[in-house]
Amino acid sequence: MIDFYILIIITVFSTCLVTIIQTFKGIIPKNDGWITISISIILMTALLLVINFNLSAWIGGSLSIFFLLIPQWGLRRIARLFEVKNYHKSRQLLSRLMVLHFTKYWRNYYQLLLALELADNGNKQKAIDLLNKKHNHLPIFCCYYQLFTYEILGDWQSCLQWFNNQIDKKILFSDPLLLTYYMRTLGETGQLKQLFQNLLTVQSILLKRKKYSYISQIKLYAFVFSGQIAATKNLFQSELSFYPKYLQAFWLVTVRTVMGQNNNNYETLLTTYLENHYILKSSIEWRCTKSLISFLNRIKNSDYKILYKTNFKNKEFHTTYNIFKSKSNKITLFFIILNCLGFIIEINFGGSENIESLYQLGALVPMIVWQGEFWRLITANFLHYGWGHFLMNMFALYIIGNLVESLSNKYHYFVLYLFSGIGSMFAFSCVALYTNTVDYILVGASASIMGLVGSLTAIFLRKWLQDKSYINRKRLLTMILVISLQLVSDLVIPQVSMLSHLFGLLIGFTLENIGYFLINRRTYS
């Protein structure tokens, strides 16, 4: 049996350490209490280990879920709603999450969202009064409040002067939100030369901090304010496909206006899409007042080169950014269903921890396999010992399986999953026969999942060798870290078969390379 409590303890410490690292790297807000919460959970869990191991696992796991995982998920969800200008839903979600994470950062964030919601509903003066209200704000939110005051008023010229005269460059280039709005301000005021001078540098900074959504916004501003209609449409069909219709219409009308194709487009936009979006209306009023077209209808040849590089760099992270879209990956879902059916059958035929039931249903027993029951090489992959074993494997299959399926041919993925599991079971049986441990019993989808990990490692290694890009190096290092943690976990938990995991990993790595070679040989022959 896999000791479920050991897995929980490892997960708790890993989650806390990852959170601390992400905080120091600026991936999540530094002044939002994450380090304090993570260290407190580590100390609490470690202290309880001395008293009661199982109690430590339950309390540490619960604290991690409620004070780290749920708030971090919520923060990402709020950021996405904020990006599409849905201030009402983002404020509602934040108000619920503040029960778990009531820090000064989130209180300031709530005030900002409330002000933007009021402004978007037409209560501009009340929103501005709220933003200018004297409170003990965090320094970064003082910047945010001033920035969004300018956006609510639609005063982009004053906003640019504020950026140039009052915002320290060190602060500007360390905050993704300020940096993104700075690039938009350059576009709104017609400062195309400055926009293109900063474009690749800004994109590189955001890429290192894994702010992929902000990169997409930067590209949108570059394409729109330089009149790239086709590139803008392509962006809305790929990276920014989650943008609602009214927001896509707003930017498409803008890019057409830049190209001199404005035939009362703003009037149609206002009546059709923006009736209840007063902040966007302010931007339209600004553009109409300042005759935007006159200074945005031409860009230089050097700027076209920068646009090309900007669009090309998209290929580095586009796959990662779109892996977990709402559309289902059918093969992964199919294998999860098969495992669920296997587990249900176990429960109905004596229980998932009943060795006799597992044996009757097809668990791998090397001695029995060599007596002719080779079908066990297949069935053992869809059986699990206990709820902990089953849930951990299904979670891993969902995460890793979706990623592999999004990167691979579906037939290749199907073969990869099955043969990693079957091949690992067969290799394990051979070793068991050689070492005379043929009475060992083995179940679980772990070998197949490790085959998927091996496949991902091969993919990222190949991509890194091809382009030596930063993103593919990070992906490869991540996979090496995952493999290392798995092997450490296998050493700590004696009931886990490290051998079957290693076989699955090697088979997946090999099959991925063979499949790539065969596909490319067929393509170029």
C-alpha positions in Angstrom: 0.0 0.0 0.0 1.2 3.5 -0.8 1.4 5.6 2.4 -1.0 8.4 1.5 0.1 10.4 4.4 3.7 10.5 3.3 2.6 11.8 -0.1 0.5 14.5 1.6 3.5 15.6 3.7 5.8 15.8 0.6 3.1 17.7 -1.3 2.7 20.2 1.6 6.4 21.0 1.8 6.8 21.1 -2.0 3.8 23.5 -2.3 5.2 25.8 0.3 8.7 25.9 -1.2 7.4 26.5 -4.7 5.3 29.4 -3.4 8.3 30.9 -1.7 10.4 30.6 -4.8 7.6 32.1 -7.0 7.3 35.0 -4.6 11.0 35.8 -4.8 11.0 35.5 -8.6 8.0 37.9 -8.7 5.6 35.4 -10.3 3.2 36.0 -7.5 3.0 39.3 -5.4 5.9 39.8 -3.0 4.0 41.9 -0.5 1.0 39.7 -0.3 1.9 37.5 2.7 2.7 34.3 0.7 6.2 33.8 2.3 4.8 34.3 5.9 1.9 31.9 5.2 4.2 29.3 3.6 6.8 29.4 6.4 4.0 29.1 9.0 2.5 26.0 7.3 6.0 24.4 7.1 6.6 25.1 10.8 3.2 23.9 11.9 3.4 20.7 9.8 7.0 20.0 11.1 5.9 20.6 14.7 2.9 18.2 14.4 5.2 15.5 12.9 6.7 15.1 16.3 3.2 14.7 17.9 1.2 12.7 15.3 2.3 11.9 11.8 -1.2 11.4 10.3 -2.6 14.5 12.1 0.3 16.5 10.6 -0.6 15.3 7.1 -4.2 16.2 7.5 -3.6 19.6 9.1 -0.7 20.5 6.8 -2.6 19.4 3.7 -5.7 21.4 4.7 -3.7 24.5 5.5 -2.0 24.3 2.1 -5.3 23.9 0.2 -7.1 26.7 2.0 -4.4 29.3 2.5 -2.1 28.6 -0.6 -3.8 26.7 -3.4 -7.3 28.2 -3.3 -6.1 31.8 -2.9 -3.5 31.4 -5.7 -6.1 29.8 -8.0 -8.4 32.7 -7.1 -5.8 35.3 -7.8 -5.2 33.9 -11.3 -8.9 33.8 -12.0 -9.3 37.4 -10.8 -6.4 38.5 -13.0 -8.1 36.9 -16.0 -11.5 38.6 -15.3 -9.6 41.9 -14.7 -8.0 41.5 -18.1 -11.3 41.2 -19.9 -12.7 44.2 -17.9 -15.2 42.1 -15.9 -14.7 44.1 -12.8 -17.9 43.0 -11.1 -17.1 39.3 -11.1 -13.5 39.8 -10.2 -14.6 41.9 -7.2 -17.1 39.3 -6.1 -14.6 36.5 -6.3 -12.0 38.6 -4.4 -14.6 39.4 -1.6 -15.1 35.6 -1.1 -11.4 34.7 -1.1 -10.6 37.5 1.4 -12.0 35.3 4.1 -9.0 33.0 3.5 -6.4 35.6 2.6 -7.3 38.9 4.3 -4.1 40.8 3.7 -3.4 44.5 3.1 -2.6 43.7 -0.5 -6.0 42.2 -1.2 -7.8 45.0 0.7 -6.1 47.5 -1.6 -6.9 45.3 -4.6 -10.6 45.1 -3.6 -10.8 48.9 -3.4 -9.3 49.2 -6.9 -11.8 46.7 -8.3 -14.7 48.4 -6.6 -13.7 51.8 -8.1 -13.3 50.3 -11.6 -16.7 48.6 -11.3 -18.3 51.9 -10.3 -16.6 53.7 -13.2 -17.6 51.1 -15.8 -21.2 51.5 -14.7 -21.1 55.2 -15.2 -20.3 56.5 -11.7 -17.0 58.0 -12.7 -16.8 60.7 -10.0 -17.6 58.3 -7.2 -14.9 56.0 -8.5 -12.3 58.7 -8.7 -13.2 59.9 -5.2 -12.7 56.3 -4.0 -9.3 56.0 -5.7 -8.2 59.4 -4.2 -9.4 58.6 -0.7 -6.6 58.9 1.8 -5.8 55.5 3.3 -2.7 53.7 4.3 -2.2 52.2 0.9 0.7 50.0 -0.3 3.1 52.1 -2.5 2.3 50.0 -5.6 -1.4 50.6 -5.2 -0.9 54.3 -5.0 0.6 54.0 -8.5 -2.3 51.8 -9.6 -4.9 54.2 -8.3 -3.4 57.1 -10.2 -3.0 55.0 -13.4 -6.6 54.0 -13.4 -7.8 57.5 -12.6 -6.3 58.5 -15.9 -7.9 55.6 -17.7 -11.3 56.4 -16.2 -11.0 60.0 -17.4 -9.6 58.9 -20.8 -6.7 61.3 -20.3 -3.8 59.4 -21.9 -1.6 62.4 -22.4 -1.5 63.2 -18.7 -0.9 59.5 -18.1 2.1 59.5 -20.3 3.5 62.6 -18.5 2.9 60.8 -15.2 4.8 57.8 -16.4 7.7 59.9 -17.7 8.0 62.3 -14.8 6.8 60.6 -11.7 7.4 56.8 -12.1 10.8 55.5 -11.4 12.1 53.3 -14.3 13.1 50.6 -11.8 9.5 50.4 -10.5 8.0 50.6 -14.0 10.1 47.7 -15.3 9.5 45.5 -12.3 5.7 45.7 -12.3 4.0 43.8 -15.2 0.7 45.8 -14.9 2.4 49.2 -15.0 4.6 48.1 -17.8 1.7 46.9 -19.9 -0.2 50.1 -19.4 2.8 52.1 -20.2 3.0 50.4 -23.6 -0.7 51.1 -24.2 -0.2 54.7 -23.2 2.5 55.1 -25.8 0.1 53.7 -28.4 -2.8 55.9 -27.3 -0.6 59.0 -27.5 1.0 58.1 -30.9 4.5 57.5 -29.5 5.2 54.7 -31.8 8.9 55.1 -31.9 9.1 54.7 -28.1 6.7 51.8 -28.2 8.8 49.9 -30.7 12.0 50.8 -28.9 10.7 49.1 -25.7 8.7 46.3 -27.3 11.3 43.4 -27.4 12.8 44.4 -24.1 9.4 44.5 -22.3 8.4 41.2 -23.9 11.7 39.6 -22.7 11.1 40.8 -19.1 7.6 39.5 -19.0 8.6 36.2 -20.6 11.2 35.6 -17.8 8.5 36.3 -15.2 6.1 33.9 -17.0 3.6 36.7 -17.5 2.3 35.3 -20.8 -1.0 37.0 -20.7 0.7 40.4 -20.3 2.9 39.6 -23.4 -0.3 39.0 -25.4 -1.6 42.4 -24.4 1.7 44.1 -25.3 1.5 42.4 -28.7 -2.1 43.5 -29.1 -1.1 47.2 -28.5 1.8 46.9 -31.0 -0.4 45.4 -33.7 -3.4 47.7 -33.1 -1.6 51.0 -32.9 0.6 50.2 -36.0 -2.5 49.2 -38.1 -1.8 45.5 -38.3 -5.4 44.3 -39.0 -4.5 40.7 -40.0 -2.1 40.2 -37.0 -4.8 41.6 -34.6 -7.4 39.2 -35.9 -5.0 36.3 -35.6 -4.3 37.3 -32.0 -8.0 37.1 -31.2 -8.1 33.6 -32.9 -5.2 32.3 -30.8 -3.8 33.8 -27.6 -6.7 36.2 -26.9 -9.5 34.0 -28.0 -11.0 34.3 -24.5 -11.6 38.0 -24.9 -15.3 38.7 -25.0 -16.9 40.0 -28.2 -17.2 43.6 -27.0 -13.5 43.8 -26.2 -12.5 42.3 -29.5 -14.8 44.7 -31.3 -13.2 47.6 -29.4 -9.7 46.8 -30.6 -10.7 45.8 -34.1 -12.4 49.1 -34.6 -9.3 50.8 -33.2 -7.0 49.1 -35.7 -9.3 49.9 -38.6 -9.4 53.5 -37.4 -5.6 53.6 -37.4 -5.6 52.5 -41.1 -8.2 55.1 -42.0 -11.1 52.7 -42.4 -13.3 54.3 -39.8 -16.7 54.7 -41.4 -18.7 55.6 -38.3 -17.3 52.4 -36.7 -17.1 54.0 -33.3 -20.8 55.0 -33.4 -21.7 51.4 -34.3 -19.4 50.1 -31.6 -20.9 52.4 -28.9 -24.5 51.4 -29.7 -23.9 47.7 -30.2 -21.3 46.6 -27.7 -20.3 49.4 -25.2 -23.6 50.6 -23.8 -22.6 49.6 -20.3 -18.8 50.0 -20.5 -18.0 53.6 -19.7 -14.3 53.2 -19.2 -13.9 52.0 -22.8 -16.1 54.9 -23.9 -13.7 57.3 -22.3 -10.9 55.9 -24.5 -13.1 56.4 -27.6 -13.8 60.0 -26.6 -10.1 60.6 -26.2 -9.3 59.2 -29.7 -12.1 61.1 -31.4 -10.9 64.3 -29.7 -7.2 63.8 -30.6 -7.7 62.7 -34.2 -5.8 59.4 -33.7 -5.5 58.5 -37.4 -3.3 61.5 -38.3 -0.2 60.3 -36.4 -0.7 56.5 -36.4 -1.0 55.6 -40.1 2.7 55.0 -40.8 5.5 52.9 -39.3 9.1 52.5 -40.4 10.8 49.5 -42.0 12.8 48.8 -38.8 9.5 48.7 -36.9 8.2 45.9 -39.2 11.2 43.9 -38.3 10.4 44.3 -34.6 6.8 43.3 -35.3 8.0 40.1 -37.1 10.2 39.2 -34.1 7.4 39.9 -31.7 5.1 37.6 -33.6 7.8 34.9 -34.0 8.5 34.8 -30.2 4.8 33.9 -29.7 5.6 30.4 -30.9 7.9 29.8 -27.9 5.1 30.0 -25.3 1.9 29.7 -27.3 1.5 26.0 -26.7 2.0 26.3 -22.9 -0.4 29.2 -22.7 -3.2 27.3 -24.5 -2.7 23.8 -22.9 -5.6 23.9 -20.5 -8.3 25.6 -22.5 -11.9 24.6 -21.9 -12.0 22.1 -24.8 -11.5 18.6 -23.6 -8.6 16.3 -24.5 -10.6 13.2 -25.4 -7.9 10.6 -25.2 -6.9 11.6 -21.6 -10.5 11.7 -20.6 -10.9 8.2 -22.1 -8.1 6.8 -20.0 -9.4 8.5 -16.9 -12.8 6.9 -17.5 -11.2 3.5 -17.9 -9.3 3.9 -14.7 -12.5 5.0 -12.9 -14.4 2.0 -14.2 -11.6 -0.3 -13.0 -11.7 1.3 -9.5 -15.5 1.0 -9.4 -15.3 -2.7 -10.2 -12.7 -3.1 -7.5 -15.0 -1.6 -4.9 -17.9 -3.8 -6.0 -15.8 -7.0 -5.9 -14.3 -6.9 -2.5 -12.7 -3.5 -2.1 -9.7 -1.7 -3.6 -7.4 -2.8 -0.8 -8.4 -6.5 -0.9 -5.4 -8.4 -2.3 -7.5 -11.4 -3.4 -10.0 -9.2 -5.3 -7.1 -7.4 -7.1 -5.6 -10.8 -8.0 -8.9 -12.0 -9.4 -9.4 -8.8 -11.4 -6.0 -8.9 -13.1 -3.2 -7.5 -10.9 0.3 -8.2 -12.1 1.9 -11.2 -10.4 5.1 -12.1 -12.4 4.9 -15.8 -11.5 1.3 -16.0 -12.9 2.2 -14.0 -16.0 5.0 -16.5 -16.9 2.4 -19.3 -16.5 0.5 -17.8 -19.5 -1.8 -15.1 -18.1 -0.2 -12.3 -20.2 -3.4 -10.3 -20.2 -2.4 -9.1 -16.7 0.2 -6.9 -18.4 -2.8 -4.8 -19.6 -5.4 -5.1 -16.8 -2.9 -4.2 -14.0 -2.5 -0.7 -15.5 -6.2 0.1 -14.7 -6.3 -1.2 -11.1 -5.3 0.8 -8.0 -4.7 0.0 -4.3 -6.8 2.3 -2.2 -8.3 5.8 -2.7 -5.0 7.6 -2.1 -3.2 5.7 -4.9 -6.2 6.1 -7.3 -6.7 9.9 -6.7 -3.0 10.8 -6.9 -2.6 8.9 -10.2 -5.8 10.4 -11.8 -4.7 13.9 -10.8 -1.3 13.3 -12.4 -2.9 11.8 -15.5 -5.1 14.8 -15.9 -2.3 17.3 -15.7 0.4 15.5 -17.6 -2.0 13.7 -20.0 -3.6 16.9 -21.2 -0.2 18.4 -21.8 1.1 15.5 -23.8 -2.1 15.2 -25.8 -2.0 18.9 -26.7 1.6 18.4 -28.0 1.3 15.0 -29.7 -0.6 13.2 -32.4 -3.6 11.5 -30.8 -2.8 8.1 -32.2 0.8 8.5 -31.0 -0.4 9.5 -27.6 -2.7 6.5 -27.4 0.1 4.1 -28.3 2.5 5.8 -26.0 0.2 5.5 -22.9 -0.6 1.9 -23.5 2.8 0.6 -24.4 4.5 2.5 -21.6 2.3 0.7 -19.1 2.4 -2.7 -20.8 6.1 -2.5 -21.6 6.9 -1.5 -18.0 4.8 -4.4 -16.6 6.6 -6.8 -18.9 10.1 -5.5 -18.1 9.2 -5.7 -14.4 8.1 -9.3 -14.8 11.4 -10.1 -16.6 13.4 -8.6 -13.7 11.2 -10.4 -11.1 11.9 -13.7 -12.9 15.6 -13.1 -13.0 15.8 -12.1 -9.3 13.4 -14.8 -8.2 10.8 -12.4 -6.7 7.9 -13.6 -8.9 5.3 -13.5 -6.1 5.4 -9.7 -6.1 2.0 -8.0 -6.9 1.8 -4.8 -8.8 -1.1 -2.4 -9.9 -1.6 1.2 -11.0 -1.4 3.6 -13.9 1.9 5.1 -12.6 4.1 3.4 -15.2 1.9 4.8 -18.1 2.0 8.2 -16.5 5.8 8.1 -16.2 5.8 7.1 -19.8 4.1 10.4 -20.5 6.7 12.2 -18.4 9.4 10.5 -20.5 7.6 11.7 -23.6 7.5 15.3 -22.4 11.1 15.2 -21.5 12.0 14.0 -25.0 9.9 16.7 -26.6 11.3 19.5 -24.5 14.9 18.2 -24.9 14.4 18.1 -28.7 13.0 21.6 -28.8 15.7 23.0 -26.6 18.4 21.4 -28.8 16.8 22.9 -31.9 16.4 26.5 -30.7 18.2 26.8 -27.3 15.3 29.1 -26.3 14.8 30.2 -22.7 11.2 28.8 -22.4 12.3 25.3 -23.6 15.2 25.3 -21.3 12.8 26.0 -18.4 10.4 23.3 -19.5 13.2 20.8 -19.7 14.5 21.7 -16.3 11.0 21.4 -14.9 10.7 17.9 -16.2 14.1 17.0 -14.7 12.8 18.3 -11.4 9.6 16.3 -11.7 11.5 13.1 -12.3 13.9 13.8 -9.5 11.0 14.4 -7.0 9.4 11.2 -8.2 12.5 9.2 -7.6 13.0 10.7 -4.2 9.3 9.9 -3.4 9.9 6.3 -4.6 12.8 5.9 -2.2 10.9 7.3 0.7 7.8 5.1 0.1 8.8 1.5 0.1 5.5 0.2 -1.2 6.1 2.1 -4.5 7.9 0.3 -7.3 10.7 2.5 -8.5 11.7 -0.1 -11.1 8.3 0.1 -12.9 8.5 3.9 -12.9 11.9 3.9 -14.4 10.9 1.4 -17.0 7.8 3.5 -17.9 10.0 6.7 -18.1 12.5 5.1 -20.4 9.9 3.5 -22.6 8.0 6.8 -23.0 11.2 8.6 -23.8 12.2 6.0 -26.4 8.8 5.8 -28.0 8.5 9.6 -28.3 11.8 9.7 -30.2 11.0 6.8 -32.4 7.6 8.3 -33.3 9.2 11.7 -34.1 11.8 10.0 -36.3 9.1 7.9 -38.2 6.8 10.9 -38.7 9.6 13.1 -40.0 11.1 10.4 -42.2 7.7 9.9 -43.8 7.2 13.7 -44.2 10.5 14.3 -45.9 10.9 11.0 -47.9 
